[in-house]
């Protein structure tokens, strides 16, 4: 049997390995920028070896100590990695790879991540093809228990977005309740199709996010349908969301969605949130923070 390893210990030079992971995010299949390659991105998270020790130092006090058994330098970034499925392999794995399920993955191709399309979560990424060994961990498996549902959701607060410096490679993770989903329209210098969505956080801060191209058509249409039903306001989780800005006089023809203005003497900085090519938009994902937002609103 291949040795069990965590994500941070696996490199392109590691020949024999098995890693227990959970799929914590899964995009729909898309075409590359050149419209030549069909691909699907997944985010995998490995098991976290945490020991809980409870010491009763006093009848009225219970001290709970969490001791991490892995290296103290391990970060969430090292515990997560992007996996990619290409072409016909997407159909092959369509019913085999399920969001939030646990898998034992062995000998997938490990490649170096290139920051061509934005922020990377790990210096390597995996390619899942038919040659990779992928074993599904069943929910009631007593010998190999599935990982607990994901609870880690590190997002950028709306309050901190207003103080960010726009940059081409700036990408964030956001979560918010959808108050309004606008109609599909054409905008930008190249007149691409888009849809503007208003979201709010639990501090009642509201922002607009532009869903470009197929994000507006697919996720935007789904949001619009849910809003028309009127049963509840959906919550969206956006990963790899772009932050950009424009300094100077605010023009109505400005191609990006403006959600906040920061005034510094005579200079006005208009910030915008928008999907990018490598973004993912999930509607009502099963994170505790999402359930809290739904209950709050």
CORRA-V996732 format. One record per pair of residues at least 24 apart in sequence whose ideal C-beta (glycine too) atoms are under 10 Angstrom apart, sorted by the first residue. I is the first residue (numbers start at 1). GAP is how many residues later the second one is. D is the distance in Angstrom with one decimal. If there is no record, write none. Layout:
# CORRA-V996732
I	GAP	D
I	GAP	D
This chain:
# CORRA-V996732
1	105	9.2
2	102	9.4
2	104	5.2
2	105	7.3
2	131	8.4
4	42	10.0
4	43	9.2
4	100	8.6
4	102	9.8
5	41	8.7
5	101	9.9
6	40	4.9
6	41	7.5
6	42	9.0
6	43	8.2
6	64	6.8
6	65	9.3
6	68	8.0
6	72	8.1
6	73	7.4
7	37	7.3
7	38	8.0
7	39	4.6
7	40	9.7
7	67	9.4
7	70	9.6
7	71	6.5
7	72	6.1
7	73	7.0
7	74	4.9
7	115	7.1
7	117	8.6
7	119	9.0
8	38	8.2
8	62	8.3
8	63	7.8
8	65	9.1
8	66	6.2
8	67	8.9
8	69	9.0
8	70	4.1
8	71	7.3
8	72	9.9
8	73	8.9
8	114	8.3
8	115	9.6
8	116	9.6
9	37	9.6
9	61	9.8
9	62	9.7
9	69	9.4
10	36	9.4
10	71	8.3
10	95	9.7
10	98	8.9
10	100	6.0
10	112	9.9
10	114	7.3
10	116	8.3
11	99	6.3
11	101	9.4
11	112	8.9
11	113	6.6
12	97	8.3
12	98	4.6
12	99	6.6
12	100	6.9
12	112	6.9
13	97	8.5
14	93	9.1
14	96	6.8
14	110	9.9
15	92	7.9
16	90	8.1
16	91	7.1
17	88	8.8
17	89	6.5
17	90	7.0
17	91	9.0
17	93	8.9
18	86	5.6
18	87	7.1
18	88	4.5
18	89	8.3
18	115	8.0
18	117	8.7
19	25	8.0
19	27	5.9
19	28	8.8
19	62	8.9
19	84	8.8
19	85	7.4
19	86	5.4
19	87	7.7
19	89	8.6
19	107	8.9
20	24	9.9
20	26	6.4
20	27	5.0
20	82	6.8
20	83	7.5
20	84	5.6
20	85	8.1
20	115	9.6
20	117	7.4
20	124	7.8
20	125	9.7
20	126	9.2
20	127	7.1
21	24	6.2
21	25	5.2
21	26	7.8
21	58	9.5
21	59	9.0
21	60	8.0
21	62	8.5
21	80	9.8
21	81	7.2
21	82	5.9
21	83	8.1
21	84	6.0
21	105	9.3
21	113	9.8
21	116	9.7
21	126	7.9
22	24	8.0
22	25	8.1
22	58	10.0
22	77	9.3
22	78	6.7
22	79	7.0
22	80	5.0
22	81	7.6
22	115	9.0
22	124	7.7
22	125	4.4
22	126	8.5
22	127	8.4
22	128	6.4
23	60	8.3
23	74	6.4
23	75	6.9
23	76	5.4
23	77	6.4
23	78	6.1
23	79	8.2
23	80	7.3
23	127	9.1
24	56	7.2
24	75	7.9
24	76	7.3
24	123	9.5
24	125	9.4
24	126	4.5
24	127	9.9
24	128	8.0
24	129	9.1
24	261	9.3
24	263	9.3
25	55	9.0
25	57	9.2
25	74	7.5
25	75	9.6
25	96	10.0
25	125	8.8
25	148	9.9
25	212	8.4
25	214	6.4
25	255	6.1
25	257	7.1
25	260	8.2
26	57	9.4
26	59	9.6
26	71	7.2
26	72	8.4
26	73	4.8
26	74	9.1
26	254	8.0
26	256	8.6
27	57	9.9
27	212	8.7
27	213	9.7
27	251	8.5
27	252	8.4
27	253	4.5
27	254	8.8
27	255	8.9
28	62	9.7
28	186	8.7
28	187	9.9
28	190	7.2
28	191	8.9
28	252	8.4
28	253	9.6
29	56	7.9
29	57	9.5
29	58	9.5
29	61	4.9
29	62	8.9
29	65	8.9
30	183	9.8
30	184	7.1
30	185	9.8
30	188	10.0
30	247	8.2
30	248	9.3
30	250	9.9
31	183	9.0
32	54	9.5
32	85	9.5
32	245	8.7
33	83	9.1
33	84	7.8
33	244	6.1
33	245	10.0
37	47	10.0
37	49	6.4
37	50	7.1
38	47	9.2
38	48	6.8
38	49	5.5
38	50	8.5
38	51	9.5
38	52	6.3
38	53	9.6
39	45	5.7
39	46	6.9
39	47	5.2
39	48	7.8
39	50	9.5
39	51	7.6
39	88	9.8
40	43	9.0
40	44	7.0
40	45	4.6
40	46	8.0
40	47	9.8
40	49	8.8
40	50	5.1
40	53	8.3
40	54	9.2
40	57	8.8
40	88	9.1
41	41	6.0
41	42	7.5
41	43	5.9
41	44	8.3
41	84	9.0
41	198	9.5
41	199	9.4
41	237	7.2
41	238	10.0
41	239	7.1
42	39	9.2
42	40	7.1
42	41	4.4
42	42	7.5
42	43	7.2
42	51	9.4
42	55	7.0
42	57	8.6
42	83	9.9
42	84	8.8
42	86	7.6
42	238	9.8
43	37	5.7
43	38	7.5
43	39	6.0
43	40	7.6
43	78	6.9
43	79	9.6
43	107	9.6
43	196	7.8
43	237	8.4
44	35	9.3
44	36	6.7
44	37	5.4
44	38	7.7
44	39	5.4
44	59	8.1
44	61	7.6
44	64	9.7
44	77	10.0
44	78	9.6
44	81	9.8
44	82	7.4
44	84	9.4
45	31	8.3
45	34	5.7
45	35	4.9
45	36	8.2
45	57	9.9
45	102	7.8
45	105	6.5
45	107	7.6
46	24	9.5
46	28	9.8
46	32	8.9
46	33	5.5
46	34	7.9
46	35	8.1
46	59	9.8
46	101	8.5
47	32	8.8
47	55	8.6
47	98	9.7
47	100	5.7
47	101	9.4
48	26	8.8
48	28	9.6
48	31	6.5
48	99	8.6
48	100	9.4
48	104	8.9
49	25	9.8
76	45	8.7
76	76	6.3
76	78	6.4
77	43	9.0
77	44	5.7
77	45	6.2
77	46	9.1
77	77	9.8
78	43	9.4
78	44	7.1
78	45	9.3
79	42	9.8
79	43	9.2
79	73	8.5
80	41	5.4
80	42	6.6
80	72	8.8
81	27	9.9
81	29	9.0
81	32	8.9
81	39	9.8
81	40	6.9
81	41	4.4
81	42	9.3
81	43	6.6
81	44	6.3
81	45	6.2
82	31	7.2
82	38	7.4
82	39	5.9
82	40	6.6
82	42	8.7
82	43	4.4
82	44	7.5
82	196	9.2
83	25	7.2
83	26	9.9
83	42	6.7
83	43	4.3
83	44	7.4
83	45	5.3
83	49	9.2
84	24	9.9
84	25	9.4
84	27	8.8
84	41	6.2
84	42	7.3
84	43	5.6
84	44	7.1
84	45	9.5
85	41	9.8
85	42	7.8
85	43	5.0
85	44	7.5
85	47	9.6
86	41	7.1
86	42	8.7
86	43	7.2
87	42	8.9
88	41	9.5
88	42	8.7
89	38	8.9
89	39	6.9
89	40	5.1
89	41	6.1
89	42	9.6
89	43	9.1
90	38	9.7
92	36	9.5
92	37	8.5
92	38	6.1
93	35	6.6
93	36	9.1
93	37	8.7
93	39	9.4
93	41	7.8
96	32	9.7
96	38	6.9
96	40	6.9
97	31	7.6
97	37	7.5
97	39	8.7
98	38	8.0
99	51	9.7
99	183	8.8
99	186	8.4
99	187	8.9
100	46	9.2
100	47	9.0
100	49	6.2
100	50	6.8
100	185	8.9
100	186	6.8
101	35	6.5
101	36	7.4
101	37	9.1
101	38	8.3
101	45	7.1
101	46	9.0
102	33	9.7
102	34	7.7
102	35	4.1
102	36	8.9
102	37	8.7
102	39	8.9
102	42	8.3
102	43	8.2
102	44	3.9
102	45	4.7
102	46	9.3
103	25	9.7
103	30	9.9
103	31	5.5
103	32	6.4
103	33	5.8
103	34	6.3
103	43	9.2
103	44	9.5
104	29	7.9
104	30	7.5
104	31	4.3
104	32	8.3
104	33	6.4
104	40	7.1
105	27	6.5
105	28	7.1
105	29	5.3
105	30	7.8
106	26	7.2
106	27	4.0
106	28	7.8
106	29	7.9
107	24	7.5
107	25	6.3
107	26	5.8
107	27	9.9
108	24	4.1
108	25	8.1
108	26	8.0
115	54	7.1
116	161	9.5
116	162	9.1
117	52	9.9
117	54	9.7
117	123	8.5
117	159	7.3
117	160	5.3
117	161	4.4
117	162	9.7
118	50	9.0
118	51	6.3
118	52	9.0
118	53	5.0
118	122	5.5
118	123	9.7
118	124	7.6
118	158	5.8
118	159	7.6
118	160	5.0
118	161	8.3
119	50	6.5
119	51	8.2
119	52	4.3
119	53	8.8
119	54	9.8
119	120	9.6
119	121	6.4
119	123	9.9
119	157	9.7
119	159	8.4
120	51	9.8
120	120	9.8
120	158	9.4
121	118	9.3
121	119	9.2
149	137	6.6
149	138	8.5
149	139	8.9
150	135	9.0
150	136	8.3
150	137	6.8
150	138	9.5
151	135	10.0
151	136	6.9
151	137	5.8
151	138	8.7
152	135	8.6
152	136	10.0
152	137	10.0
153	84	7.4
153	132	8.6
153	134	4.8
153	135	7.9
153	136	5.2
153	137	8.0
155	46	9.3
155	82	8.0
155	83	9.0
155	84	9.4
155	86	10.0
155	132	9.6
155	134	7.5
156	85	8.5
156	87	8.7
156	117	10.0
157	44	7.1
157	45	9.8
157	46	8.1
157	48	8.4
158	41	8.5
158	42	8.3
158	43	4.6
158	44	9.4
158	45	7.0
158	46	9.5
158	47	4.0
158	48	8.2
158	49	5.9
158	101	9.1
158	102	8.9
158	115	9.7
159	42	8.3
159	44	6.9
159	46	6.4
161	40	9.9
161	44	8.8
161	46	7.2
161	80	9.7
161	82	6.9
161	98	8.3
161	99	7.5
161	110	7.0
161	112	7.4
162	43	8.5
162	45	9.1
162	97	8.9
162	98	5.1
162	99	9.1
162	100	6.3
162	107	9.6
162	109	7.0
163	97	10.0
163	99	7.9
163	108	9.7
164	79	5.6
164	81	8.7
164	98	9.8
164	107	7.3
165	78	8.7
165	80	8.1
165	104	9.0
165	106	9.6
166	76	9.0
166	77	5.5
166	78	4.9
166	79	3.3
166	80	8.3
166	81	9.0
166	90	9.9
166	103	7.6
166	104	9.2
166	105	6.2
166	106	8.1
167	75	9.5
167	76	7.4
167	77	8.1
167	78	9.0
168	74	8.4
168	75	9.7
168	76	7.6
169	73	9.0
169	74	9.8
170	71	9.3
170	72	6.8
170	73	4.4
170	74	7.6
170	75	9.5
171	67	9.8
171	68	8.2
171	69	4.7
171	70	6.3
171	71	6.0
171	72	7.4
171	105	6.9
171	107	8.1
171	108	8.1
172	66	8.2
172	67	8.7
172	68	8.1
172	69	5.4
172	70	8.3
172	71	6.2
172	101	8.2
173	64	7.5
173	65	6.9
173	66	5.2
173	67	7.7
173	68	7.1
173	107	9.7
174	25	7.6
174	27	8.8
174	33	8.3
174	35	7.5
174	62	8.0
174	63	7.6
174	64	4.8
174	65	8.5
174	67	5.5
174	69	9.7
174	99	7.0
174	107	9.9
175	24	8.4
175	26	7.7
175	27	9.6
175	60	6.6
175	61	7.2
175	62	5.1
175	63	7.6
175	64	10.0
175	107	9.6
175	110	8.9
175	112	7.9
175	114	6.1
175	115	6.8
175	117	9.9
175	118	6.9
176	24	5.8
176	25	5.5
176	26	9.1
176	29	8.7
176	30	8.6
176	31	7.2
176	33	8.1
176	57	9.9
176	58	10.0
176	59	6.9
176	60	6.4
176	61	8.8
176	62	8.3
176	97	9.8
176	117	7.5
176	121	9.8
177	24	7.6
177	25	8.3
177	29	9.6
177	55	9.4
177	56	5.0
177	57	7.5
177	58	5.4
177	59	8.3
177	113	9.5
177	116	5.5
177	117	7.6
177	119	8.0
177	120	4.7
178	31	9.4
178	45	5.6
178	46	9.6
178	48	7.9
178	49	6.9
178	55	5.8
178	56	5.0
178	57	7.0
178	58	5.9
178	105	8.3
178	106	9.8
178	119	9.7
179	27	6.9
179	48	8.7
179	54	6.6
179	118	8.8
180	26	9.5
180	28	9.1
180	43	9.3
180	44	9.5
180	47	7.2
180	53	9.5
181	30	8.7
181	35	9.3
181	38	9.5
181	39	6.1
181	40	8.6
181	41	9.1
181	42	4.3
181	43	4.5
181	44	8.9
181	45	8.3
181	46	5.3
181	47	9.1
181	53	9.0
181	55	9.9
182	26	8.7
182	28	9.5
182	29	9.4
182	34	9.2
182	38	8.4
182	41	9.9
182	42	8.5
182	75	9.5
183	33	9.7
183	37	9.2
183	41	8.1
184	27	9.2
184	32	5.7
184	33	6.9
184	36	6.7
184	37	7.9
184	40	8.7
185	31	8.6
187	25	8.8
187	66	9.3
187	67	9.5
187	68	5.7
187	69	8.3
187	70	8.5
188	24	8.0
188	66	9.9
188	67	4.2
188	68	7.7
188	86	9.7
189	64	10.0
189	66	5.9
190	65	9.0
191	64	9.3
192	24	9.0
192	63	9.1
193	24	6.8
193	27	9.6
194	26	8.3
194	61	9.4
194	62	9.7
194	63	8.3
194	80	8.2
194	81	8.7
195	24	8.7
195	25	3.8
195	26	8.2
195	28	8.3
195	29	7.9
195	62	9.9
195	80	9.9
196	24	9.0
196	61	5.4
196	63	9.6
196	78	9.7
197	26	6.4
197	27	9.2
197	30	9.6
197	37	10.0
197	39	7.5
197	41	9.7
197	60	8.9
197	76	9.4
197	78	10.0
197	84	9.3
198	59	9.7
198	61	8.7
199	34	9.6
199	35	9.8
199	36	8.6
199	37	6.6
199	39	8.8
199	60	9.2
199	74	8.7
200	33	8.7
200	93	9.0
200	97	7.5
201	92	7.8
201	95	9.5
201	96	9.9
202	87	9.2
202	90	7.5
202	91	6.2
202	94	5.3
202	95	8.0
204	93	9.7
205	54	9.6
205	55	8.9
206	53	7.7
206	54	9.4
207	50	8.8
207	51	9.9
207	52	4.1
207	53	6.9
207	64	8.9
207	65	9.3
207	66	6.1
208	48	9.5
208	49	4.4
208	50	7.2
208	51	4.4
208	52	9.2
208	64	7.8
208	65	7.0
208	66	9.4
209	27	8.2
209	29	6.9
209	32	6.9
209	33	9.6
209	48	6.7
209	50	7.6
209	63	8.4
209	64	4.2
209	65	6.6
209	66	7.5
209	70	10.0
209	72	9.0
210	31	9.9
210	32	9.2
210	45	9.2
210	46	6.6
210	47	4.2
210	48	9.9
210	49	9.5
210	62	6.8
210	63	7.0
210	64	4.2
210	65	7.0
211	25	9.4
211	27	9.1
211	46	9.5
211	62	9.9
211	63	7.9
211	64	5.4
211	68	8.9
211	70	6.9
212	30	9.4
212	62	6.2
212	63	5.1
212	64	7.9
212	65	8.9
212	67	8.7
213	62	8.0
213	64	8.9
214	61	9.3
215	59	9.2
215	60	4.5
215	61	9.3
215	62	9.9
215	64	6.8
215	65	9.1
215	66	5.8
216	59	8.2
216	65	9.9
218	63	8.6
219	56	8.6
219	60	9.8
219	61	9.3
219	62	4.4
219	63	8.4
219	64	6.7
220	55	9.8
220	61	8.7
222	59	9.3
222	61	6.1
223	58	8.8
223	60	6.6
226	57	7.4
226	58	8.6
232	52	8.9
232	62	6.7
232	65	8.3
233	60	9.0
233	61	7.8
233	64	5.6
234	49	5.3
234	50	5.5
234	56	9.6
234	59	9.9
234	60	8.4
235	47	9.1
235	48	7.4
235	49	5.6
235	50	7.9
235	52	9.1
235	54	8.7
235	55	4.9
235	56	8.7
235	57	9.5
235	58	5.0
235	59	5.9
235	61	10.0
235	62	8.3
236	45	5.8
236	46	6.9
236	47	5.7
236	48	8.1
236	49	8.7
236	54	9.1
236	57	10.0
237	43	8.1
237	44	7.4
237	45	4.6
237	46	8.1
237	47	8.6
237	48	5.1
237	50	7.1
237	52	8.7
237	53	6.8
238	35	8.0
238	36	9.8
238	37	7.2
238	41	6.4
238	42	7.3
238	43	5.3
238	44	7.9
239	36	9.9
239	39	8.6
239	40	6.5
239	41	4.7
239	42	8.1
239	43	8.0
240	35	8.3
240	36	6.0
240	37	8.8
240	38	5.0
240	39	4.6
240	40	6.7
240	41	9.9
241	32	5.7
241	33	7.1
241	34	6.6
241	35	7.3
241	38	5.9
241	39	9.3
241	40	8.6
242	30	8.1
242	31	7.1
242	32	5.0
242	33	7.2
242	34	4.5
242	35	9.5
242	36	9.6
242	37	7.5
243	28	6.6
243	29	7.4
243	30	6.4
243	31	8.3
244	26	9.3
244	27	7.4
244	28	5.3
244	29	8.5
244	30	6.9
244	32	9.7
245	24	5.3
245	25	5.9
245	26	4.8
245	27	6.7
246	24	4.9
246	25	8.6
246	26	7.9
